[in-house]
Amino acid sequence: MAVDLKNRCVTDRRRFSLQASVLIILAVACSQSACQPKRQSERLTVASAGRISSLDPALASTTGALQVLSALGDTLYIRGNNGDFEPQLAASKPEVSLDRLSITIPLRRDVLFHDGSRFDAKAMAFSLNRFLRIGSQRYLLSNRIAAIETPNPFEIRLRLKQPSSSIESLLTSPYLTPVSPKAYANHADRFLNDRFIGTGPYTLSSFRNTQQRLLPFRQYWGAPPNNVGLDLINLSNSTALFGALISGEVDVLLSNSIDEDQKRALSQRAGKTLLQESKGPAMNITFVTLRSNSPPLQSQTVRRALAHSLDRRLISTRVSYSQREPLRSLIPPSLRGGKTEPWPAYNLATARKLFEQAGYCKGRRLQVPFTFRTNVPSDRLMALTWQAQLKRDLPNCVQMTLNGVESTTVYKQLSEGSFEAVILDWSGSYPDPEAYLSPLLSCKRAKGNICEKGEAVDGGTFWTTPGLQEALTRSDMLKGTPRLQELATVDAIAAQGAPYIPVWFVAPKAWAQIHLNPPIFNGNGFVDLAQLGERR
């Protein structure tokens, strides 16, 4: 049975492994025979996975789109690569009133938009109000902000509905990137997808879903880019991305979407100083969502039994060669403020005992239909590995069947309760524990342990428990260590209910040709594209 487990989890990787090996051989041969393609431009070519459908901050949501926005625009504040909270378009740190219901932000006076118009308080207010009206993530502001004021031309004031400790981190979010009121006058209430007029170090020269050209903004208020421009290309094929980098067709690869074999091969090449490799803060977590509003997963005992049955270390090794770190929390390690991981650990004896308490294992097996996203390769490998592991470890207690569904369909049907168990991932909108706990656990209307309205419904668990929402609200009124402790309490409360099963977290990586500076990630998990350039 152990051999069967190993065979099943590696079968789907072999094809990718062979492709990776062939491409490496070809790349080495090319380098030895000087068949590297000639550069057509002095601009750097940066490749990533997935198409970009919109560059409107009010609509953009994918990591790729937000990465581009980070080069085309600025935010009021930013998390530096050391995690420090630093002013960007703001002139200094925010001034908070004694009652913590008012935040005043002084603005830089030397900033221009790409169309030559001036950035000031009215422009910032225009962008924030536009996001409040049409933003796909407008709840980020609407739940917190009561009013936006402009006391003077270079000062903006936010009136809060209640004190909020997470508001500072929120002000670093690319969703709040300001846009030119002049350029967006006809799009104050509708999206502008294929253009962008902001304040960043680059202007958008051309836009297609699969390619964007960025040129330095000559009137940028900050340090100019280290390069003469960027050609950003978006591919959906992992092997194509991999091959383009090692053949020298692209200068930089920004992607967590390439297959694990190829990611490993790139890391090995970096270890031989054939590539530059950089790692950013882990902002992405993967978990299993359990629908908790109907049998059999309505039972907390059954959910905890499943949580104890998951061998994270084995799955990480089989799926990613241990490149993905096991996770027993809904908060990434870099944001937790400690190493507590309250979610159930792998323990077969405990899992069996709980399954027996729920009436399984003695002539009756729990049937678990498990859904994975067909366009996410690691999902399928994870599902196959867990299925085989359960068959090996608990064959008379649980039987897992697999169902592959394309990711957009999964997201549309989550709130309809279409999936009993489904693997998903989440990246916070800003680097703060609250950006993980609230979107997964918040509930506006509940009946007992069932959430009837709120983020818990949208996320597909339909789970809550008395006191959870109050603890979440209370945490946002605290600061420092007491706040982190309260958020850890929320994590622990959810761990007891086990509506999710955290699986792993993923640190973003970027690879660059050896003649370039190593890519640098900021605290929000994006690469500083303006820093890319020739090594000195």
C-alpha positions as CSV (number, residue, x, y, z in Angstrom):
1,M,0.0,0.0,0.0
2,A,2.9,2.4,0.8
3,V,4.3,1.8,-2.7
4,D,0.9,2.4,-4.2
5,L,0.7,5.8,-2.4
6,K,4.0,6.9,-3.7
7,N,3.3,5.7,-7.3
8,R,-0.1,7.5,-7.4
9,C,1.3,10.8,-6.2
10,V,4.2,10.9,-8.6
11,T,2.6,9.5,-11.8
12,D,1.2,12.9,-12.9
13,R,4.6,14.6,-12.2
14,R,6.6,12.3,-14.5
15,R,5.5,14.0,-17.7
16,F,6.4,17.4,-16.4
17,S,9.7,16.1,-15.0
18,L,10.6,14.7,-18.4
19,Q,9.8,18.0,-20.1
20,A,11.8,19.9,-17.6
21,S,14.8,17.6,-18.1
22,V,14.6,17.9,-21.9
23,L,14.5,21.7,-21.6
24,I,17.4,21.8,-19.3
25,I,19.5,19.7,-21.7
26,L,18.5,21.9,-24.6
27,A,19.3,25.1,-22.6
28,V,22.8,23.8,-21.7
29,A,23.4,22.8,-25.3
30,C,22.4,26.2,-26.5
31,S,24.6,28.0,-24.0
32,Q,27.6,25.8,-25.1
33,S,26.9,26.5,-28.8
34,A,26.2,30.2,-28.4
35,C,22.6,29.8,-29.6
36,Q,21.1,32.2,-27.1
37,P,18.5,34.4,-29.0
38,K,19.6,37.9,-29.9
39,R,17.9,40.6,-27.9
40,Q,15.5,42.7,-29.9
41,S,15.3,45.5,-27.4
42,E,17.1,46.9,-24.4
43,R,13.9,46.5,-22.4
44,L,13.8,43.7,-19.9
45,T,11.3,40.9,-20.6
46,V,9.5,39.7,-17.5
47,A,7.3,36.6,-17.7
48,S,4.5,35.4,-15.4
49,A,1.5,33.1,-15.5
50,G,-2.1,33.9,-16.4
51,R,-3.7,36.6,-18.5
52,I,-4.5,40.1,-17.1
53,S,-8.0,41.2,-17.9
54,S,-8.0,44.6,-16.1
55,L,-5.6,47.1,-14.7
56,D,-8.3,49.0,-12.9
57,P,-7.5,49.0,-9.1
58,A,-11.2,48.9,-8.4
59,L,-11.5,45.6,-10.3
60,A,-8.0,43.9,-10.5
61,S,-7.7,41.0,-8.1
62,T,-5.2,38.5,-9.5
63,T,-1.6,38.5,-8.2
64,G,-0.4,39.2,-11.7
65,A,-2.5,42.3,-12.1
66,L,-1.6,43.7,-8.7
67,Q,2.1,43.1,-9.5
68,V,1.7,45.3,-12.6
69,L,-0.2,47.9,-10.6
70,S,2.7,48.1,-8.1
71,A,4.9,49.3,-10.9
72,L,2.4,51.7,-12.6
73,G,1.1,53.2,-9.4
74,D,1.9,54.1,-5.8
75,T,0.1,53.7,-2.5
76,L,-0.1,56.0,0.5
77,Y,2.2,53.6,2.4
78,I,4.2,50.5,1.7
79,R,5.7,47.6,3.6
80,G,9.4,47.6,2.9
81,N,11.4,44.4,2.3
82,N,12.1,44.4,6.0
83,G,8.4,44.6,6.8
84,D,8.6,48.2,8.1
85,F,5.6,50.5,7.5
86,E,6.9,53.3,5.2
87,P,5.4,56.4,3.6
88,Q,5.1,56.4,-0.2
89,L,2.6,59.0,-1.4
90,A,2.1,60.1,2.2
91,A,4.6,62.6,3.5
92,S,4.8,61.0,6.9
93,K,3.1,58.4,9.1
94,P,-0.6,58.9,9.8
95,E,-1.8,61.1,12.7
96,V,-4.4,59.2,14.7
97,S,-6.9,61.2,17.0
98,L,-7.1,60.4,20.7
99,D,-10.5,58.6,20.2
100,R,-8.9,56.7,17.2
101,L,-11.9,57.6,15.0
102,S,-10.0,60.0,12.8
103,I,-6.8,59.4,10.7
104,T,-5.1,62.4,9.1
105,I,-2.5,61.8,6.4
106,P,-0.2,64.5,5.1
107,L,0.6,64.0,1.4
108,R,3.7,64.6,-0.7
109,R,3.6,67.9,-2.7
110,D,5.9,66.8,-5.6
111,V,3.8,64.1,-7.3
112,L,2.4,64.1,-10.8
113,F,0.1,61.7,-12.5
114,H,1.2,60.2,-15.8
115,D,-1.1,62.7,-17.6
116,G,0.7,65.7,-16.0
117,S,-2.0,66.5,-13.6
118,R,-1.2,67.0,-9.9
119,F,-1.6,64.5,-7.2
120,D,-3.3,66.0,-4.1
121,A,-5.9,65.4,-1.5
122,K,-8.8,65.8,-3.9
123,A,-7.2,63.2,-6.2
124,M,-6.7,60.8,-3.4
125,A,-10.3,61.3,-2.2
126,F,-11.6,60.8,-5.8
127,S,-9.8,57.4,-6.0
128,L,-11.0,56.3,-2.5
129,N,-14.6,57.3,-3.2
130,R,-14.5,55.6,-6.6
131,F,-13.3,52.4,-5.0
132,L,-16.1,52.7,-2.4
133,R,-18.7,52.9,-5.2
134,I,-17.5,50.3,-7.6
135,G,-14.6,48.4,-6.1
136,S,-14.9,44.6,-6.2
137,Q,-13.3,44.6,-2.8
138,R,-15.0,47.7,-1.5
139,Y,-16.0,46.0,1.7
140,L,-12.3,46.6,2.8
141,L,-13.2,50.3,3.1
142,S,-17.0,50.3,3.6
143,N,-16.8,48.3,6.8
144,R,-14.3,50.9,8.2
145,I,-14.7,54.3,6.7
146,A,-17.6,56.7,7.5
147,A,-16.3,59.7,5.6
148,I,-13.4,61.0,3.6
149,E,-12.4,64.6,4.0
150,T,-9.8,67.0,2.5
151,P,-9.0,69.7,5.1
152,N,-6.4,71.2,2.9
153,P,-4.9,70.6,-0.6
154,F,-2.3,68.1,0.7
155,E,-4.0,66.5,3.6
156,I,-6.6,63.8,3.6
157,R,-8.6,62.7,6.7
158,L,-10.4,59.4,7.1
159,R,-13.3,59.3,9.6
160,L,-13.8,55.8,10.9
161,K,-16.9,54.0,12.0
162,Q,-15.0,52.5,14.9
163,P,-11.3,52.3,15.9
164,S,-9.3,50.0,13.6
165,S,-5.8,48.8,14.1
166,S,-5.7,47.1,10.7
167,I,-6.4,50.4,8.8
168,E,-2.6,51.1,8.5
169,S,-1.9,47.9,6.8
170,L,-4.9,48.4,4.6
171,L,-3.4,51.7,3.3
172,T,-0.6,49.7,1.7
173,S,-3.0,47.7,-0.5
174,P,-2.7,48.0,-4.3
175,Y,-6.5,48.2,-4.4
176,L,-6.1,51.8,-3.1
177,T,-3.7,52.9,-5.8
178,P,-4.8,56.4,-6.7
179,V,-5.8,57.2,-10.3
180,S,-6.0,60.6,-12.1
181,P,-9.4,62.3,-11.7
182,K,-8.8,64.0,-15.1
183,A,-8.1,60.7,-16.9
184,Y,-10.9,58.8,-15.1
185,A,-13.6,61.6,-15.2
186,N,-15.8,59.5,-17.5
187,H,-15.0,56.3,-15.5
188,A,-15.8,57.5,-12.0
189,D,-18.6,54.9,-11.8
190,R,-17.4,52.3,-14.3
191,F,-14.2,50.3,-14.8
192,L,-11.4,51.3,-17.2
193,N,-9.6,48.0,-17.9
194,D,-7.1,48.6,-20.7
195,R,-5.5,51.9,-19.6
196,F,-3.9,53.1,-16.4
197,I,-3.0,56.7,-15.4
198,G,-1.3,56.7,-12.0
199,T,1.8,58.1,-10.3
200,G,4.2,55.2,-10.4
201,P,7.7,54.8,-11.8
202,Y,6.4,53.4,-15.1
203,T,3.7,54.5,-17.6
204,L,1.6,52.0,-19.5
205,S,2.7,52.2,-23.2
206,S,0.6,49.3,-24.5
207,F,-1.8,46.8,-23.1
208,R,-3.0,43.4,-24.2
209,N,-4.3,40.5,-22.0
210,T,-1.1,38.6,-22.7
211,Q,1.4,41.5,-22.9
212,Q,2.0,44.9,-21.4
213,R,4.8,47.4,-22.2
214,L,6.0,49.7,-19.4
215,L,8.2,52.7,-20.0
216,P,9.9,54.9,-17.3
217,F,7.9,57.9,-16.2
218,R,10.3,60.8,-16.7
219,Q,8.6,63.0,-14.2
220,Y,8.4,60.4,-11.4
221,W,8.9,61.9,-7.9
222,G,11.1,59.1,-6.7
223,A,14.2,57.2,-7.9
224,P,14.1,56.4,-11.6
225,P,13.9,52.7,-12.7
226,N,17.2,50.9,-13.2
227,N,16.1,49.8,-16.7
228,V,14.9,51.5,-19.9
229,G,11.5,49.7,-19.8
230,L,9.8,46.3,-19.4
231,D,7.9,44.0,-21.7
232,L,5.6,41.9,-19.4
233,I,4.4,38.7,-21.0
234,N,1.7,36.4,-19.6
235,L,1.7,32.7,-20.5
236,S,-0.7,30.0,-19.3
237,N,1.7,27.1,-20.0
238,S,4.1,26.2,-17.3
239,T,6.5,24.5,-19.6
240,A,6.6,27.5,-21.9
241,L,7.5,29.8,-19.0
242,F,10.2,27.4,-17.7
243,G,11.7,27.0,-21.2
244,A,11.7,30.7,-21.9
245,L,13.7,31.5,-18.8
246,I,16.4,28.8,-19.2
247,S,16.8,29.5,-22.9
248,G,17.3,33.2,-22.2
249,E,14.2,34.4,-24.1
250,V,13.0,36.1,-20.9
251,D,15.1,38.0,-18.3
252,V,12.9,37.4,-15.2
253,L,10.2,34.9,-14.3
254,L,7.6,35.9,-11.7
255,S,5.4,32.9,-11.0
256,N,4.1,30.6,-8.4
257,S,2.1,28.9,-11.1
258,I,4.8,26.8,-12.7
259,D,4.8,23.1,-11.9
260,E,6.7,21.8,-8.9
261,D,9.2,19.9,-10.9
262,Q,10.2,22.9,-12.9
263,K,10.3,25.1,-9.8
264,R,12.7,22.7,-8.3
265,A,14.8,22.6,-11.4
266,L,15.1,26.4,-11.4
267,S,16.1,26.4,-7.8
268,Q,18.8,23.8,-8.6
269,R,20.1,26.0,-11.4
270,A,20.2,28.9,-9.0
271,G,22.2,26.8,-6.6
272,K,24.8,26.3,-9.4
273,T,24.8,30.1,-10.0
274,L,23.2,29.7,-13.4
275,L,20.3,31.9,-12.3
276,Q,19.4,34.4,-9.6
277,E,16.7,33.3,-7.2
278,S,14.8,35.4,-4.7
279,K,12.1,34.6,-2.2
280,G,9.4,36.9,-0.8
281,P,7.3,36.8,2.3
282,A,4.7,34.0,2.3
283,M,1.4,35.6,1.7
284,N,-0.5,32.7,0.1
285,I,-2.1,29.9,2.1
286,T,-3.8,26.7,0.9
287,F,-6.6,25.0,2.9
288,V,-9.5,22.6,2.5
289,T,-12.9,24.1,3.0
290,L,-15.5,21.9,4.7
291,R,-19.2,22.7,4.2
292,S,-20.4,22.7,7.8
293,N,-24.1,23.4,7.5
294,S,-25.4,19.9,6.6
295,P,-24.5,16.3,7.5
296,P,-22.1,14.6,7.6
297,L,-19.7,17.5,7.9
298,Q,-22.0,19.5,10.1
299,S,-20.5,17.3,12.9
300,Q,-17.6,19.0,14.6
301,T,-16.3,15.5,15.5
302,V,-16.2,14.4,11.9
303,R,-14.5,17.6,10.8
304,R,-11.8,17.2,13.5
305,A,-11.3,13.6,12.5
306,L,-10.6,14.6,8.9
307,A,-8.3,17.4,10.2
308,H,-6.3,14.8,12.2
309,S,-6.2,12.5,9.2
310,L,-4.2,14.9,7.0
311,D,-0.5,14.1,6.8
312,R,0.8,17.6,5.8
313,R,4.5,16.6,5.8
314,L,3.9,13.7,3.5
315,I,1.7,15.7,1.1
316,S,4.2,18.5,1.0
317,T,7.0,16.1,0.2
318,R,5.1,14.2,-2.5
319,V,3.5,17.2,-4.2
320,S,6.2,19.9,-3.9
321,Y,9.5,18.2,-2.8
322,S,8.9,20.0,0.5
323,Q,9.0,23.4,-1.2
324,R,5.6,24.2,0.3
325,E,5.7,24.4,4.1
326,P,3.0,22.6,6.1
327,L,0.6,24.9,7.9
328,R,-1.7,24.6,10.9
329,S,-3.1,28.1,11.1
330,L,-5.1,30.5,9.0
331,I,-2.4,33.1,9.5
332,P,0.9,33.0,7.5
333,P,3.9,32.6,9.9
334,S,5.4,36.0,9.0
335,L,2.2,37.7,10.3
336,R,1.4,35.6,13.4
337,G,3.8,37.2,15.8
338,G,4.6,33.8,17.2
339,K,4.8,30.1,16.3
340,T,1.5,28.9,17.7
341,E,-0.3,26.6,15.3
342,P,-3.6,25.6,16.9
343,W,-5.2,23.5,14.2
344,P,-5.3,19.7,14.6
345,A,-2.0,17.9,13.7
346,Y,-1.8,14.6,11.9
347,N,-2.6,11.8,14.4
348,L,-4.0,8.6,13.2
349,A,-5.0,7.3,16.6
350,T,-7.0,10.4,17.4
351,A,-8.5,10.5,13.9
352,R,-9.7,6.9,14.3
353,K,-11.1,7.5,17.7
354,L,-13.1,10.5,16.5
355,F,-14.4,8.7,13.5
356,E,-15.6,5.8,15.8
357,Q,-17.3,8.4,18.1
358,A,-19.1,9.6,15.0
359,G,-20.3,6.1,14.2
360,Y,-17.8,5.1,11.5
361,C,-15.1,2.5,11.1
362,K,-17.2,-0.5,12.3
363,G,-19.0,-1.5,9.2
364,R,-19.6,2.0,8.0
365,R,-17.4,4.5,6.1
366,L,-17.6,8.2,5.8
367,Q,-18.1,9.2,2.2
368,V,-16.1,12.4,1.3
369,P,-16.5,13.9,-2.2
370,F,-13.4,16.1,-2.5
371,T,-13.2,18.8,-5.2
372,F,-10.0,20.1,-6.6
373,R,-9.4,22.9,-9.2
374,T,-8.4,21.3,-12.5
375,N,-6.3,24.3,-13.6
376,V,-4.1,24.2,-10.5
377,P,-1.7,21.3,-10.9
378,S,-0.8,21.1,-7.2
379,D,-4.5,20.7,-6.3
380,R,-4.8,17.5,-8.2
381,L,-1.6,16.0,-6.8
382,M,-2.6,17.0,-3.3
383,A,-6.0,15.4,-3.8
384,L,-4.6,12.1,-5.2
385,T,-2.0,11.9,-2.3
386,W,-4.6,12.5,0.4
387,Q,-7.0,10.0,-1.2
388,A,-4.2,7.3,-1.3
389,Q,-3.1,8.2,2.2
390,L,-6.6,7.7,3.6
391,K,-7.0,4.4,1.8
392,R,-3.7,3.3,3.4
393,D,-4.3,4.6,6.9
394,L,-8.1,4.5,7.5
395,P,-9.6,2.2,4.9
396,N,-12.5,1.1,7.0
397,C,-13.3,4.6,8.3
398,V,-13.4,7.0,5.3
399,Q,-13.6,6.8,1.5
400,M,-12.7,9.8,-0.5
401,T,-13.9,10.3,-4.1
402,L,-12.3,13.1,-6.3
403,N,-14.1,15.6,-8.5
404,G,-12.2,18.1,-10.7
405,V,-13.8,21.5,-11.4
406,E,-12.3,24.5,-13.2
407,S,-11.5,27.3,-10.6
408,T,-13.8,30.0,-11.9
409,T,-16.8,27.6,-11.5
410,V,-15.6,26.7,-8.0
411,Y,-15.5,30.4,-6.9
412,K,-19.0,31.0,-8.4
413,Q,-20.6,28.1,-6.6
414,L,-18.9,28.3,-3.2
415,S,-21.6,30.4,-1.6
416,E,-24.3,28.1,-3.0
417,G,-23.0,25.2,-0.9
418,S,-22.1,23.1,-3.9
419,F,-19.0,21.5,-2.4
420,E,-18.7,19.3,0.7
421,A,-14.9,19.6,0.7
422,V,-12.8,21.7,-1.7
423,I,-9.2,22.8,-1.8
424,L,-8.7,26.6,-2.1
425,D,-6.1,29.2,-1.5
426,W,-6.1,32.8,-0.2
427,S,-3.7,35.8,-0.3
428,G,-4.6,38.7,2.0
429,S,-5.4,42.0,0.4
430,Y,-2.8,43.5,2.7
431,P,-0.1,42.1,5.0
432,D,-2.0,41.7,8.3
433,P,-3.6,38.7,10.1
434,E,-7.0,40.4,10.0
435,A,-6.8,40.1,6.1
436,Y,-6.9,36.3,6.5
437,L,-9.2,35.8,9.5
438,S,-12.0,38.2,8.6
439,P,-12.5,37.1,4.9
440,L,-12.7,33.5,6.0
441,L,-14.5,33.7,9.3
442,S,-16.7,36.8,9.5
443,C,-20.4,36.3,9.9
444,K,-23.1,39.0,9.9
445,R,-26.1,36.8,10.7
446,A,-26.0,33.5,12.4
447,K,-28.2,30.8,13.8
448,G,-26.3,28.7,16.3
449,N,-23.1,27.4,14.6
450,I,-24.5,28.1,11.1
451,C,-23.7,31.4,9.4
452,E,-26.5,32.6,7.2
453,K,-24.9,35.8,5.9
454,G,-21.3,36.9,5.7
455,E,-17.9,36.0,4.5
456,A,-18.2,32.5,6.0
457,V,-21.1,31.9,3.5
458,D,-19.1,33.4,0.6
459,G,-16.2,31.1,1.5
460,G,-18.3,27.9,1.5
461,T,-18.1,26.8,5.1
462,F,-21.3,28.3,6.5
463,W,-19.7,28.0,9.9
464,T,-19.5,30.2,12.9
465,T,-19.7,29.9,16.7
466,P,-20.9,32.2,19.5
467,G,-18.3,34.8,20.4
468,L,-16.2,34.5,17.3
469,Q,-17.4,37.6,15.5
470,E,-17.1,39.6,18.8
471,A,-13.5,38.5,19.2
472,L,-12.8,39.5,15.6
473,T,-14.3,43.0,16.2
474,R,-12.5,43.3,19.5
475,S,-9.1,42.5,17.9
476,D,-9.4,45.5,15.5
477,M,-9.7,47.8,18.5
478,L,-6.5,46.6,20.1
479,K,-2.9,47.4,19.2
480,G,0.5,45.7,19.5
481,T,0.8,42.4,21.4
482,P,-2.7,42.4,22.9
483,R,-4.1,42.6,19.3
484,L,-1.9,39.7,18.1
485,Q,-3.0,37.7,21.1
486,E,-6.7,38.3,20.4
487,L,-6.2,37.3,16.8
488,A,-4.4,34.1,17.9
489,T,-7.5,33.5,20.1
490,V,-9.7,33.8,17.0
491,D,-7.5,31.4,15.1
492,A,-7.7,28.9,18.1
493,I,-11.5,29.2,18.3
494,A,-11.8,28.4,14.6
495,A,-9.3,25.5,15.0
496,Q,-11.6,23.9,17.5
497,G,-14.5,24.1,15.1
498,A,-12.3,23.0,12.1
499,P,-14.4,24.4,9.3
500,Y,-11.1,24.6,7.4
501,I,-8.1,22.3,7.3
502,P,-5.0,24.4,6.6
503,V,-2.6,22.5,4.3
504,W,0.5,24.6,3.4
505,F,1.8,28.1,2.8
506,V,3.8,29.3,-0.2
507,A,6.5,31.9,-0.4
508,P,6.7,33.6,-3.8
509,K,9.8,33.2,-5.8
510,A,11.4,35.1,-8.7
511,W,14.2,34.0,-11.0
512,A,16.4,36.3,-13.0
513,Q,19.3,35.9,-15.5
514,I,22.7,35.9,-13.8
515,H,23.7,39.2,-15.3
516,L,20.8,41.0,-13.5
517,N,20.3,42.3,-10.0
518,P,18.5,39.7,-7.8
519,P,14.8,40.5,-7.7
520,I,13.7,42.2,-4.5
521,F,10.3,41.6,-2.8
522,N,8.6,44.2,-0.7
523,G,6.6,43.3,2.4
524,N,3.4,43.0,0.4
525,G,4.9,40.2,-1.6
526,F,5.5,42.0,-4.9
527,V,8.7,42.3,-6.8
528,D,10.1,45.8,-7.1
529,L,10.2,45.9,-11.0
530,A,11.9,49.3,-11.1
531,Q,15.0,47.8,-9.3
532,L,15.6,45.2,-12.0
533,G,18.7,46.0,-14.0
534,E,22.2,45.0,-14.8
535,R,24.4,43.9,-11.9
536,R,27.0,46.4,-10.9
